[in-house]
Amino acid sequence: MTAQLIDGKEVARTVHKALKQRIAALAERGIQPGLAAVLVGDDPASATYVNSKAKACEKLRFYSQVITRPSETTQQELLKIVAELNNNPKIHGILVQSPLPKQIDELAITLAINPDKDVDGFHPHNVGLMLVGRPRLLPCTPFGIIKLMEHYEIDPAGKEVVVVGRSNIVGKPVAAMLMQKGPMANATVTVAHSRSVDLPDITRRADILIAAVGRPGTITPDMIKPGAVVIDVGVNRVEAPETDKGYRLVGDVDFAGCAEKASWITPVPGGVGRMTIAMLMVNTVTAAELITS
């Protein structure tokens, strides 16, 4: 068996295409979706990610603002920036890139963002709406995972889904979304993590396995059952002296080995990562529609 590829680049293109009609409808009302990204410090991975978001905004003709501040920025200074963006009518979506320097309380910053402009979907107000089955602005990576499965008609209803990882960014929200009543949900969900006993025994039960632990090669072929769907959320840099950059990107899954057993699998790069940015664009349009309705 050789797995079929779940192509995030292809699905992201279809998401962008579908957005254009909504963007045009806003334009008829004189509204241009606006996204502000705030980057504190000089983390290279964060800078690359923010630049990718800005490029996506340019392609879709959003109003885009990138605010950079040094790593010495205080929490009070960052809260002031957030308050200004909350009050800026040109900005419909605000994201503050993680990780933040240690002197800044990330939760305090998240709570300061107007929930209507919380395009990351991390504010407790939006998390609560998701949990009670009334979603509005969903966390982008889990939202992207659901869209990937929807595009390839991988229906989780009645299936056993194992999520490896329990972060607030991916693990917890994707589990919550998949266990809801409704389309692309109704799954039986297990969340496994670093304290789980006999992880391979748990993952081998999965019809759909979602790996989101941030450690390369965590999921090996012996940990999946034949025919499983494998979704790799991890993006890890590993040394590769033979390349120009000196590193390459790999996921949490042993791709080559698992592709021989799985029915469907996401690549890294070119899988879930592309969808995270695509769904951020969707959330920005949704926020613009909500705020201006």
N, C-alpha and C positions, 0 to 999 in steps of 0.2 A: 504494500500500500504506500502510495506517495500522496501527501496532503495537497489539497488545493490551497492556493494562496489567497488570503484575505488582504486585498490591496487598499491600504489607507489612502494612497494618492488618488486612486480612481474614485473612491467614495467621497473624498473631500471635494473633488471637482463637481460631483453631482450635487453635493450640499450647497456649494457656491452658486451653481446654476439655479437651483431652486430658490435661493435667497434673492436673486436679482428682481423677481417680480415684487417681492415685499419691499425691497429697497426703492423700486420705482414708485410704488404706491406712497411711500413716505415722501419721496421727492415731489410728487404732485401736490403735497401739502406743505412744501417748502422745508422739509425736515431732512437733514443729513445725519445718519447715525454717527455718533462721536464716541471714541474710545480713548481713555487716558491710561497709560501704563507708567507706573512709578518704579524705578530701579534704584535701590540704595546699595552702595558698595560696588565692588569690581569683580564679582564672581563671573568668570567667562561663560559658563553654561547659561547663567541667567541672562547675561547680555545677549547671547546668541538667540535665546528664546524670545526676548523682548523685540529684537530686531525682526524675527520671523513674524511676530504679531503685527508689527508696523508695516511690513511688506504686504501681508494679507489685507490690511486695511486699505492700503494704496490700490491694490487690485480691485477691491470692491467699492472704491471711491468713498470710503468713510472719512470723516474728520478724525485725524489721529494726533495724539499728543504723547510724547515720551519725555518724562521728567526724570532726570538723573541727579542723584545726590551722593556725596562721599560717604564712606563707611562710618565716619564720625558723627553723622547726622543723629540728633537726639529724637527721642520719641515725641516730644512736644512739637518739634519742627515738622516731623512727618504727619502728626495729627493735624497741624495747620494746613498742610498741603491737601490732605484728604477733605478737610472742611471746605477749602476753596473749590475743589472739584465737585463736591456735593452741591454747591451753590452755582456752578457754572452751567447755564442752560445748553451750551453746545456739547456738553459731555453727558452721554447716556450710560456709559459703562466705565467703571473704575476697577483696575486691578493693581494690587501692590505685589510685586514679584517676590516670591520666597526663594531662598531663605533670607531673613533679615538679620542684621548684625545683632549680637547678643544683648546689647543694651536696650533693644526694642522688644516690647511685648506684642507678639503677632496677634494674639486674641484681641487686645485693645485696639489694634489697627483695624481688624476685621469688623469689630463692633461699631467702629466710628463711620464705616462706609454706609451710606444710605442703602438699605436693602433693595430699593428699586433700581440701583445702579451696580449692584453686586453681581457682576457678570462672571465671577469665579464660582458663584453659588455656594460660598462658604459661610455667609452670615447665618446665625442660628434661626432667624426668621425664615429664610429660604430652605434651610435644612429641615426645619419643622414642617413646612408645607410639603416637602418631598416625602417625609416619613408618614404623613397622614394621607398621602395619595392625591394631593392637590398641587402638583409641581408647577413652578413658575420659572425660576432661573436655576437650572441644574448644574452641578459640578461638571466641568467640561470634559474631563477624561472619561468618567463613567458614562456620560451622555454620548460621547464618541463611540464607546464600546457597544452600547445599545444600537446606535446607528449602523455600525459595521455589521452586526448580526442581522439587523433588519434588511439591509441592502442585499445580503447573501442568503436571505430567507432561512436563517438559522433561528428557529423559534425555540425559546427556552421553556415554554409552557410544559409543565410536567416533568421536565428534565432535572437531573441532579447537577447542580452547579457548585464547584468548589472554588472559593476565592482564597488565594494565598497572599496574605497581607491584610492588615487592619488599620491602615492610615485613614485619617479624616478626608484625605484628598481623593483616594481611589477605593480602598478596600471596603470601608464601612458604607459609603454611599452607593457603590455599585451593587452590594449585597441588598441594601434596602430597596433599590430600584427594581431588582430582579424578583423580589418576593412580593411585590405589589399585585393587586388584582388589576388586570388590564392587558392591553397588547404588549408584546415583547417583554412579558413578565410571567407571573404564575409559576416560577421555578421553586424547587426545593434547594435551599441555599445553605452551604456550610462555609464558615469563615475559619480558615486555619492560619497559623502564625508561628513565630519562633518558639513558643512554649507548647505547641501541639505535640502530643506523644504519637510517634510513628506516622510522620507526615506522608511517606509514600503510600501507606495503607489508606489514608484519607484521600489523597489525590487520585488514586487508581479507581475510586468510585465515581469520578466525575464524568458526566457526559460532556460538560463544558468546563474547562479549567482556565481560570484567570490568574495569571502570575503577576503580582505587584509587590515585590519585596525589595527591589533595588540591589540585588546581588547576582552577579553574572553566573549563569550555569546552574542555578538552583534546581530547576526542573529538568530531570534527565529522562531518557526514554523509558526506563524501568518504572517511572512514577506515573505514567499515563496508560490508560487502557486503549486497546486498538479501536480506532474510529472516533476517538474523542476530538472535540473542538478545542484548540489551544490558543488562547489569547494572551500575548506577551506584552505587558505594560512597561516593563523595565527598559531603561536607557542607561547603559553603563559604559564608561570609557575604560578600555583596556589598552595596555601598551602594545604598540605595533611599530617597531623601529623601521620596518620596511616601507611604511607609508610616509607621505610628505608631512602629514600632521604629527606623526609619531604616535598616533593612537587610532583606534577604531571603535565604533559603537556596537555594542551587543546587548541583547536582552537578558531577561532572567531565565530564559529557556535555552537549552541546548538545541538550537534550531535544526541543525543537520540530522541529529539523531531522532528527535521527536517528529520531524516531518515524515519519517519513514513509517510511523505508527498512527499519526493523527489523520483525521479526515479533512480538517481545515486548520490553518495556522497563520498567524500574523508574522511578518518579517520585522526585523529591527535593523536599520531604520526603515521607514516606509509603511508602517502599520498604524498603531494607535496614536503615535505622536502627531502625525498629520491631522488626525481627527480631533485632537485636543484643541488645536488652533481653529479648525473649521467650526467647532461647536462654540468657541468663544465668539466668533463672528455671528453665529445664530443668536447667542444670548444678547449680544449688543443690539441687534435688530429688534429682538423681543423687548428689551428694555426701552428702546426708543418708542416702540409702539405703545407700551404700557404707560410710559411717562407722558406721552403727548395725546393719549386717547381722551 
